């Protein structure tokens, strides 16, 4: 076992945790905490009957992570209830995305997961009324700088994040899953055609199974937010395993849907790296049918970047090129979002803000 990548090893082969010494457990806990996967690690220990083989010091850390995850479950359920009640007067479908959708759907991907915000999807024409209504119920924009406001409202696929004035819950309100200036253009109307009602809530929905996976893949491999890259890959692995086990047509359905939504390339990367790093059981014929690999020199280069960037965000997992890899993927994500005439001024501004330690609130 390579000690520097012990978290990925434990996630793919939980049985190895039986034989870890205290030094290895210390490293594993540190990597899991940085990757926001402590709760997931605790879930694996329970599901695989490993608790009697784990040192008490490690159990204490994992139990604390689970307490936090359980508390967040209650918080998210309460916040979703508040959102649903606030928006019920608008009579528009409220679509949950990502973590909140996994939780309210009872999916395995929600087990032990840490949430930082609640993501919602609406039609673009509904956004203004939604924002005004949420404002009345205490959710205010967190991005008040003029540039930030223009950046989000003109170029992005979401409005500035909203934070509740008392509870400090954060909402990301989307009208698409990619910016309008992006190179890919998945149609929001097509996503909304197949939404699924959430049991126990009126007018609350999630994306369909295949669309949920495609959104997760797009978020990870197009947006460039790789601080939680391994956690998001774990989400994909859990979704792919669960949906494919319960739907014999899932693999063919998702390939066809990806083509329909112009998301075949993000799905290709999702298949490749969930299989490569987490051993997700993807049929070989599906991998072949989704031949979206870049040309060979670029494919080699991208593999070197993603293989590093998707490791736990911890110094023990880095090599001399990890920082460069994450930076290049960060720049790539902006290049995919906006044309060059918008990209260059935006990146220069962000560099200026960081250079002089000013508040930079754009993504």
C-alpha positions as CSV (number, residue, x, y, z in Angstrom):
1,X,0.0,0.0,0.0
2,X,1.3,3.5,-0.9
3,X,1.1,5.5,2.4
4,X,0.6,8.8,0.6
5,X,-2.7,7.6,-1.1
6,X,-4.1,5.7,1.8
7,X,-7.5,7.3,1.6
8,X,-8.2,6.2,-1.9
9,X,-7.0,2.7,-1.0
10,X,-9.4,2.6,2.0
11,X,-12.3,3.8,0.0
12,X,-11.9,1.2,-2.7
13,X,-10.9,-1.6,-0.3
14,X,-12.3,-0.9,3.2
15,X,-10.9,-4.2,4.5
16,X,-7.4,-2.8,4.6
17,X,-8.5,-0.7,7.6
18,X,-8.3,-3.8,9.8
19,X,-4.6,-3.8,9.6
20,X,-3.7,-0.1,9.9
21,X,-1.4,1.0,12.7
22,X,-1.9,4.3,14.6
23,X,0.4,6.2,12.3
24,X,-1.4,5.1,9.2
25,X,-4.8,5.9,10.9
26,X,-3.5,9.4,11.7
27,X,-2.7,10.0,8.0
28,X,-6.0,8.5,6.8
29,X,-8.0,10.7,9.2
30,X,-6.1,13.8,8.1
31,X,-6.6,13.0,4.4
32,X,-10.3,12.2,4.9
33,X,-10.9,15.4,6.8
34,X,-9.3,17.6,4.1
35,X,-11.3,15.8,1.4
36,X,-14.6,16.1,3.4
37,X,-14.9,12.4,3.4
38,X,-14.7,11.6,7.1
39,X,-18.4,10.8,7.3
40,X,-18.1,8.6,4.3
41,X,-15.2,6.7,5.9
42,X,-17.3,6.2,9.0
43,X,-20.2,4.8,6.9
44,X,-17.8,2.3,5.2
45,X,-16.6,1.1,8.6
46,X,-20.1,0.5,9.8
47,X,-21.3,-1.2,6.6
48,X,-18.2,-3.5,6.5
49,X,-18.3,-4.5,10.2
50,X,-14.9,-2.9,10.9
51,X,-15.4,-1.1,14.2
52,X,-14.0,-3.8,16.4
53,X,-10.8,-3.7,14.4
54,X,-10.3,0.1,14.6
55,X,-8.3,1.9,17.3
56,X,-10.4,3.9,19.8
57,X,-8.6,7.2,18.8
58,X,-9.8,6.7,15.1
59,X,-13.3,5.7,16.2
60,X,-13.6,9.0,18.1
61,X,-12.7,11.0,15.0
62,X,-15.0,9.1,12.8
63,X,-17.9,9.3,15.3
64,X,-17.4,13.1,15.5
65,X,-17.6,13.3,11.7
66,X,-20.8,11.3,11.7
67,X,-22.4,13.5,14.4
68,X,-21.7,16.5,12.2
69,X,-23.1,14.7,9.1
70,X,-26.3,13.7,11.1
71,X,-26.7,17.3,12.3
72,X,-26.4,18.5,8.8
73,X,-29.1,16.1,7.6
74,X,-31.6,17.6,10.0
75,X,-30.5,21.1,9.0
76,X,-30.9,20.4,5.3
77,X,-34.3,18.9,5.7
78,X,-35.4,21.9,7.8
79,X,-34.0,24.4,5.2
80,X,-35.6,22.5,2.3
81,X,-38.9,22.7,4.2
82,X,-38.5,26.4,4.6
83,X,-37.6,26.9,0.9
84,X,-40.6,24.9,-0.2
85,X,-43.0,26.9,2.0
86,X,-41.5,30.2,0.9
87,X,-41.9,29.4,-2.8
88,X,-45.2,27.5,-2.7
89,X,-47.1,30.8,-3.6
90,X,-45.2,31.0,-7.0
91,X,-46.5,27.6,-8.2
92,X,-43.2,26.8,-10.0
93,X,-41.3,23.5,-9.7
94,X,-38.5,23.7,-7.1
95,X,-35.8,21.3,-8.3
96,X,-33.1,20.2,-5.9
97,X,-29.6,19.5,-7.2
98,X,-26.5,17.7,-5.9
99,X,-26.3,16.9,-2.2
100,X,-29.7,18.0,-1.1
101,X,-31.2,16.0,-3.9
102,X,-29.3,12.9,-2.9
103,X,-30.4,13.3,0.7
104,X,-34.1,13.9,0.0
105,X,-34.1,11.0,-2.5
106,X,-32.6,8.7,0.1
107,X,-29.7,7.8,-2.1
108,X,-26.5,6.1,-0.9
109,X,-24.5,9.0,-2.1
110,X,-25.9,11.1,0.8
111,X,-24.5,8.8,3.6
112,X,-22.0,10.6,5.7
113,X,-21.9,13.5,3.2
114,X,-21.0,17.0,4.3
115,X,-23.1,19.9,2.8
116,X,-22.1,23.4,2.3
117,X,-25.1,24.8,0.5
118,X,-28.4,23.9,-1.2
119,X,-28.5,24.0,-5.0
120,X,-31.8,24.8,-6.8
121,X,-32.8,24.9,-10.4
122,X,-35.5,27.0,-12.1
123,X,-36.4,28.3,-15.5
124,X,-34.6,31.5,-16.3
125,X,-37.8,33.4,-16.6
126,X,-38.7,32.3,-13.1
127,X,-35.5,33.5,-11.4
128,X,-36.5,37.1,-10.8
129,X,-39.7,36.1,-8.9
130,X,-37.9,33.3,-7.0
131,X,-35.2,35.7,-5.8
132,X,-37.6,38.4,-4.8
133,X,-39.7,35.8,-2.9
134,X,-36.7,34.3,-1.1
135,X,-35.6,37.8,-0.2
136,X,-38.9,38.3,1.6
137,X,-38.2,35.2,3.7
138,X,-34.7,36.3,4.7
139,X,-32.3,35.1,2.0
140,X,-30.1,37.9,0.8
141,X,-27.4,38.0,-1.9
142,X,-23.9,37.5,-0.5
143,X,-22.2,39.0,-3.6
144,X,-22.6,42.8,-3.3
145,X,-19.6,44.0,-5.3
146,X,-20.7,45.6,-8.6
147,X,-18.4,43.4,-10.7
148,X,-19.5,40.3,-9.0
149,X,-23.2,41.1,-9.5
150,X,-22.6,41.7,-13.2
151,X,-20.4,38.6,-13.5
152,X,-23.1,36.3,-12.1
153,X,-26.2,37.9,-13.6
154,X,-24.7,38.5,-17.1
155,X,-22.5,35.5,-17.7
156,X,-23.2,32.7,-15.2
157,X,-25.8,30.1,-14.9
158,X,-26.8,31.2,-11.5
159,X,-27.5,34.3,-9.5
160,X,-25.1,35.4,-6.6
161,X,-25.5,32.9,-3.7
162,X,-28.2,33.8,-1.2
163,X,-27.5,33.6,2.6
164,X,-30.2,33.6,5.2
165,X,-30.0,36.6,7.5
166,X,-30.6,34.5,10.7
167,X,-29.7,30.9,10.0
168,X,-26.9,31.6,7.5
169,X,-27.9,28.8,5.2
170,X,-26.6,29.3,1.7
171,X,-28.7,28.8,-1.5
172,X,-27.2,28.5,-5.0
173,X,-30.1,29.4,-7.4
174,X,-29.5,28.1,-11.0
175,X,-31.3,28.6,-14.3
176,X,-29.0,26.2,-16.1
177,X,-26.2,23.7,-15.2
178,X,-23.6,25.5,-17.3
179,X,-23.2,29.2,-18.2
180,X,-24.7,30.5,-21.4
181,X,-21.2,31.5,-22.5
182,X,-19.9,27.9,-22.1
183,X,-18.9,25.7,-25.0
184,X,-21.6,23.1,-24.1
185,X,-25.3,24.0,-24.0
186,X,-27.4,21.5,-22.1
187,X,-31.0,22.6,-22.4
188,X,-32.7,23.3,-19.1
189,X,-36.1,22.6,-20.5
190,X,-35.0,19.1,-21.4
191,X,-33.9,18.6,-17.8
192,X,-37.2,19.9,-16.4
193,X,-39.2,17.5,-18.7
194,X,-38.0,14.5,-16.7
195,X,-37.9,15.7,-13.1
196,X,-39.0,13.4,-10.3
197,X,-41.3,14.4,-7.3
198,X,-39.8,14.2,-3.8
199,X,-41.9,12.2,-1.5
200,X,-43.4,14.1,1.4
201,X,-43.1,17.5,-0.3
202,X,-45.4,19.4,-2.5
203,X,-43.9,20.9,-5.7
204,X,-40.4,19.7,-4.8
205,X,-38.4,17.7,-7.4
206,X,-35.0,16.2,-8.3
207,X,-33.5,15.6,-11.7
208,X,-34.1,12.2,-13.2
209,X,-31.6,9.4,-12.4
210,X,-29.5,9.8,-15.6
211,X,-29.7,13.6,-15.5
212,X,-28.6,13.6,-11.8
213,X,-25.4,11.7,-12.8
214,X,-24.8,13.9,-15.8
215,X,-25.1,17.0,-13.7
216,X,-22.7,15.6,-11.2
217,X,-20.2,14.7,-13.9
218,X,-20.6,18.2,-15.5
219,X,-20.0,19.9,-12.2
220,X,-16.8,18.0,-11.5
221,X,-15.2,17.9,-14.9
222,X,-16.4,21.2,-16.4
223,X,-16.6,23.6,-13.4
224,X,-13.0,23.0,-12.2
225,X,-13.9,23.1,-8.4
226,X,-11.4,20.4,-7.5
227,X,-10.9,21.1,-3.8
228,X,-13.7,18.5,-3.2
229,X,-12.9,16.6,-6.4
230,X,-12.5,13.2,-4.7
231,X,-15.7,13.7,-2.8
232,X,-17.5,14.5,-6.0
233,X,-16.0,11.4,-7.7
234,X,-17.2,9.4,-4.7
235,X,-20.7,10.8,-5.3
236,X,-20.5,9.7,-9.0
237,X,-19.4,6.2,-8.0
238,X,-22.3,5.8,-5.6
239,X,-24.8,7.1,-8.1
240,X,-23.6,4.9,-10.9
241,X,-23.5,1.8,-8.8
242,X,-27.0,2.4,-7.3
243,X,-28.8,3.4,-10.5
244,X,-27.2,0.6,-12.6
245,X,-28.1,-2.0,-10.0
246,X,-31.8,-1.0,-10.1
247,X,-32.2,-0.3,-13.8
248,X,-31.0,-2.8,-16.4
249,X,-31.2,-0.1,-19.2
250,X,-29.4,2.6,-17.2
251,X,-26.0,2.4,-19.1
252,X,-27.6,2.7,-22.5
253,X,-30.0,5.4,-21.3
254,X,-27.3,7.6,-19.9
255,X,-25.1,7.4,-23.0
256,X,-28.0,8.4,-25.2
257,X,-29.1,11.2,-22.8
258,X,-25.5,12.6,-22.6
259,X,-25.5,12.8,-26.4
260,X,-28.9,14.6,-26.4
261,X,-27.8,17.1,-23.8
262,X,-24.3,17.7,-25.3
263,X,-22.6,16.2,-22.2
264,X,-20.8,13.2,-23.6
265,X,-17.4,14.5,-22.8
266,X,-18.0,15.1,-19.1
267,X,-19.6,11.7,-18.9
268,X,-16.6,10.2,-20.6
269,X,-14.3,11.7,-17.9
270,X,-16.8,10.5,-15.1
271,X,-16.7,7.0,-16.4
272,X,-12.9,7.0,-16.9
273,X,-11.9,8.3,-13.5
274,X,-14.5,6.6,-11.4
275,X,-13.5,3.4,-13.0
276,X,-9.7,4.1,-12.7
277,X,-9.6,5.5,-9.2
278,X,-12.6,3.8,-7.5
279,X,-13.1,0.7,-9.6
280,X,-16.7,1.6,-10.5
281,X,-18.0,-1.4,-12.5
282,X,-18.7,0.2,-15.9
283,X,-19.4,-2.3,-18.8
284,X,-16.6,-2.3,-21.4
285,X,-19.0,-2.0,-24.2
286,X,-20.4,1.2,-22.6
287,X,-16.9,2.7,-22.3
288,X,-16.3,1.9,-26.0
289,X,-19.6,3.3,-27.1
290,X,-18.9,6.6,-25.4
291,X,-15.7,7.3,-27.3
292,X,-15.3,10.9,-26.3
293,X,-11.5,10.8,-25.6
294,X,-9.6,13.8,-26.8
295,X,-6.9,13.3,-29.4
296,X,-4.0,11.2,-28.1
297,X,-1.5,14.0,-27.0
298,X,-4.2,15.9,-25.3
299,X,-5.7,12.7,-23.7
300,X,-2.3,11.9,-22.2
301,X,-1.9,15.4,-20.9
302,X,-5.4,15.6,-19.4
303,X,-4.9,12.2,-17.7
304,X,-1.8,13.6,-16.0
305,X,-3.8,16.5,-14.7
306,X,-6.9,14.7,-13.5
307,X,-4.9,11.8,-12.0
308,X,-3.3,14.3,-9.7
309,X,-6.1,16.8,-9.1
310,X,-8.6,14.0,-8.1
311,X,-6.4,12.8,-5.3
312,X,-7.2,13.9,-1.7
313,X,-6.4,17.5,-1.2
314,X,-3.6,16.9,1.3
315,X,0.2,17.5,1.1
316,X,0.9,13.8,1.6
317,X,-0.9,13.0,-1.7
318,X,0.8,15.7,-3.7
319,X,3.9,15.5,-6.0
320,X,5.8,18.4,-7.6
321,X,3.2,18.9,-10.3
322,X,-0.1,18.6,-8.3
323,X,-0.4,22.3,-7.7
324,X,0.3,23.1,-11.3
325,X,-2.3,20.4,-12.4
326,X,-5.0,21.9,-10.3
327,X,-4.2,25.5,-11.5
328,X,-4.3,24.4,-15.1
329,X,-7.6,22.7,-14.6
330,X,-8.9,25.8,-12.9
331,X,-7.9,27.9,-15.9
332,X,-9.4,25.3,-18.2
333,X,-12.7,25.5,-16.4
334,X,-12.9,29.2,-17.0
335,X,-11.9,28.8,-20.7
336,X,-14.8,26.3,-21.0
337,X,-17.2,28.8,-19.4
338,X,-16.5,31.9,-21.4
339,X,-14.9,33.2,-24.6
340,X,-11.4,34.6,-24.5
341,X,-12.4,38.2,-24.6
342,X,-14.3,37.7,-21.3
343,X,-11.8,35.2,-19.8
344,X,-8.6,37.3,-19.9
345,X,-10.0,40.3,-18.1
346,X,-11.7,38.1,-15.5
347,X,-8.5,36.1,-14.7
348,X,-6.5,39.3,-14.6
349,X,-8.9,40.8,-12.1
350,X,-8.9,37.7,-9.9
351,X,-5.0,37.7,-9.9
352,X,-5.1,41.4,-8.9
353,X,-7.5,40.8,-6.1
354,X,-5.5,37.9,-4.7
355,X,-2.2,39.8,-5.1
356,X,-3.5,42.6,-2.9
357,X,-5.5,40.4,-0.6
358,X,-8.8,42.0,-1.5
359,X,-12.1,40.1,-1.2
360,X,-12.6,38.1,-4.4
361,X,-16.1,36.6,-4.5
362,X,-16.4,35.3,-8.0
363,X,-15.8,31.7,-9.0
